[in-house]
């Protein structure tokens, strides 16, 4: 019996060590590709959020900056991220619709994201059907703004949308330049600061697209129901406390709210519908 006890005691460290360390929750963050922001800025902005989640979930949280849309899409497809904050709605919705991610929340102030179609101060276009419009300028081809613009063109022109020349630029703030210097009759952007500055100089907004929520917080299907609930509660309640308000101020957001997942999926299918 004494030998048996000694053997068991000898095995205990090995048995406890076999469980290994607690795996970190991988929190992927993307803030868009058409705005000028660095990886270090993103990590610093979300550092305190990650610290809070570490305490709430009782497991480490590791932030990963998702700066490449194509790679982000692949990583979401295989469930690389336990939690992901995704600026471009089409990638978040694909992850929900195709990879079984679950919607945790959307960002207050970004549920009515629209593309504005800008024209020069002397232009007389009234709609996208004007035959004088041949070229449309917009941000990066895979940005959520560009996807909204193409869906809007498809709705307005049907197969005729394929006759337009679509011209892309890396950043939103370059769109007015394309209009002013003849690279496009119409320029589309969703950046409020760009729109405000351009209209203050005499430029006009010819029309706006339908609204699409952006900046979705989504969770992997492998995340437990308990952790999902804890994370959702944390983000939804941020605005209810002074400390939470400080976190939101650092992020530059007003808060987070729930949203109908089926409605979101419907918008995603509208974005990707073929002409």
Order of alpha helices (4+ residues) and beta strands (2+ residues): alpha-beta-alpha-beta-alpha-beta-alpha-beta-beta-beta-alpha-beta-alpha-beta-alpha-beta-beta-alpha-alpha-beta-alpha
